[in-house]
Amino acid sequence: MTQHDSPALPAHRPGASGQAPEAPDAPSLSRTTRPWMPALLYTLGFLTVYLLAICTPWGQRAENALFGLGKQGGEEAWIYPLSGAAYGSTPLPPLELSAKPTLMVGLAVIVVLTLVRRCWWQGCAALGVVILTTGGKEVLKSTLPRPDLVGAPENLLDQGFPSGHTAIPAALTLAAVLVVSPRIRPYIATAGVLWLACIAAASATMGGHRPSEVLGATLLACAWYGLATWLLPPAAAPGATRSTRALPVITLTVALVIALVSGARNDTLTRSLVSAATAFICAALVWYAAVGRPAHTARRTRPALG
């Protein structure tokens, strides 16, 4: 065989590299790492809020002082007519007696979405987030001590850490983003965040819960969500959520407005602003946990040279 009879080599295309073409859906390229750090940070935040606000004298004094601003009770709150505490009023879910029905309806919706979309892993994770958040809230309220370090009045010694009314919208929002389609996930998260901003501000401003209790419930829900997404199989883990660039700004801006209105009182500006600020932080935490943290794509591995 002469040199001209040698087997033909594949034609070289301009701009093509010498390595083999990569499949667009290769597992090594589309694999998404789910860091465990968010779950740890939310847990540490929960413990920090508890230790600083409840287990220190100055933390107790700061929160107890809020109850001394204005009148006792929630009659001076703007949202009081929707709280269900007023005679003959219909409570805004999940306030007052609507808490358990709201929780049951939310769990039922998650089950239906799981069956319709057949997302079994995500559905189990979503149910786990709701059950562990709301159930854990009951356990923590009865087990975490609230020492009286400042000689507070008897009506301020009730144990309410974390807040059950805040835990329900936070947990249901994070659970919903696990079982809905990725295309509508940002909008479901937006609706849940706005709901949470309203309930968190109302719970704080009407005197039912301290700011630390509202914030603790949100951090507890975020911690369980972070753990659930970390434990999910790679194929079932939520990936990067795409949305318009303006959606986060619009969502958080509207959440701030809702928090200000829901936390407003006629008798004290300080208590109104503290309640609104707490609710806004809760809304921002849930938004960041649900859609604000982009997925981290693994680096491409260089193929072995043959």
Secondary structure, 3 states (H helix, E strand, C coil): CCHHHCCCCCCCCCCCCCCCCCCCCCHHHHCEECCCHHHHHHHHHHHHHHHHHHCCHHHHHHHHHHHCCCCCCCCCECCHHHCCCCCCCCCCCCCHHHHHHHHHHHHHHHHHHHHHHCCHHHHHHHHHHHHHHHHHHHHHHHHCCCCCCCCCCHHHCCCCCCCHHHHHHHHHHHHHHHHCCCCCHHHHHHHHHHHHHHHHHHHHHCCCCCHHHHHHHHHHHHHHHHHHHHHCCCCCCCCCCCCCCHHHHHHHHHHHHHHHHHHCECCCHHHHHHHHHHHHHHHHHHHHHHHHCCCEECCCCCCCCC
